[in-house]
Amino acid sequence: METMEQLEEFWAKTEDEEFLKFDRVQNKRHRRHDINGMILLDELIGEDVPHSIIGGAAHDEIFLDGGLEELLPKLTEDVVTDLIRCGVRIQDGGFQMYA
């Protein structure tokens, strides 16, 4: 993705059809969808964030570290689709999952 607008548009278009369709992920890194999503994000972030991938939590939401703007060049349609299939969402400029 080149811009946040492109990312948000693709995410919104894809989320309805693919959200939590973990069985459609071709290259599973873990058998659990949530852990798989975190591993995928960790691979995208690389060594840039040496601390926990979980940035915070509130009620039933988990906020994940990894800035959307910084990751835009790595967020291809296939990667975004797999993140959505793992239950990852975007909200307020960051990644989020429901507990």
C-alpha positions as CSV (number, residue, x, y, z in Angstrom):
1,M,0.0,0.0,0.0
2,E,1.3,3.5,-0.8
3,T,-1.1,5.6,1.3
4,M,-3.2,5.3,4.4
5,E,-6.2,6.0,2.3
6,Q,-5.5,3.0,0.1
7,L,-4.9,0.9,3.1
8,E,-8.1,1.9,4.8
9,E,-10.1,1.5,1.7
10,F,-8.7,-2.0,1.0
11,W,-9.1,-3.0,4.6
12,A,-12.8,-1.9,4.7
13,K,-13.5,-3.7,1.4
14,T,-11.8,-6.9,2.5
15,E,-12.8,-7.1,6.2
16,D,-16.4,-8.0,5.6
17,E,-15.6,-11.0,3.5
18,E,-12.4,-12.2,5.2
19,F,-12.5,-11.3,8.9
20,L,-11.6,-14.4,11.0
21,K,-11.6,-16.7,8.0
22,F,-8.4,-18.2,9.4
23,D,-8.8,-21.4,7.4
24,R,-8.1,-19.4,4.2
25,V,-4.5,-18.4,5.4
26,Q,-2.1,-20.3,3.2
27,N,1.1,-19.8,5.2
28,K,0.1,-20.4,8.8
29,R,2.8,-19.6,11.4
30,H,0.8,-20.9,14.3
31,R,-2.4,-23.0,14.7
32,R,-4.2,-20.2,16.6
33,H,-5.5,-17.3,14.6
34,D,-4.6,-14.6,17.2
35,I,-1.1,-15.8,17.8
36,N,-0.6,-16.2,14.0
37,G,-1.7,-12.6,13.5
38,M,0.8,-11.4,16.2
39,I,3.6,-13.5,14.6
40,L,2.8,-12.0,11.2
41,L,2.9,-8.5,12.6
42,D,6.2,-9.3,14.4
43,E,7.7,-10.4,11.1
44,L,6.6,-7.2,9.5
45,I,7.9,-5.0,12.3
46,G,11.3,-6.8,12.6
47,E,13.8,-5.5,15.0
48,D,12.3,-2.0,15.1
49,V,10.3,-2.7,18.2
50,P,12.3,-4.7,20.8
51,H,9.6,-4.8,23.4
52,S,6.2,-6.5,23.7
53,I,4.0,-6.5,20.6
54,I,1.0,-5.8,22.9
55,G,0.9,-2.1,23.5
56,G,-2.1,-2.1,25.8
57,A,-5.5,-3.5,26.5
58,A,-8.9,-2.2,27.5
59,H,-12.0,-4.2,28.2
60,D,-12.1,-6.7,25.3
61,E,-9.6,-5.0,23.0
62,I,-5.9,-5.6,22.6
63,F,-3.8,-2.8,21.0
64,L,-0.8,-4.0,19.1
65,D,2.4,-2.1,18.6
66,G,3.6,-1.5,15.1
67,G,2.8,1.8,13.4
68,L,0.6,1.7,10.3
69,E,2.4,4.5,8.6
70,E,5.8,2.9,9.0
71,L,4.6,-0.5,7.8
72,L,2.7,0.8,4.7
73,P,5.5,-0.4,2.2
74,K,5.2,-3.9,3.7
75,L,1.4,-4.1,3.8
76,T,0.6,-5.8,0.5
77,E,-3.0,-6.9,-0.3
78,D,-2.0,-10.5,0.6
79,V,-0.5,-9.5,3.9
80,V,-3.5,-7.3,4.8
81,T,-5.9,-10.1,3.9
82,D,-4.0,-12.6,6.1
83,L,-4.0,-10.1,9.0
84,I,-7.7,-9.7,8.6
85,R,-8.2,-13.5,8.5
86,C,-6.3,-13.6,11.8
87,G,-8.7,-11.2,13.4
88,V,-6.4,-8.1,13.3
89,R,-8.2,-4.8,12.7
90,I,-7.1,-1.2,12.2
91,Q,-8.5,1.5,14.5
92,D,-7.3,5.0,15.4
93,G,-4.1,4.6,13.3
94,G,-3.0,1.3,14.8
95,F,-3.6,-2.4,14.9
96,Q,-6.2,-3.9,17.3
97,M,-7.7,-7.3,18.1
98,Y,-10.6,-8.4,20.2
99,A,-9.8,-10.6,23.2
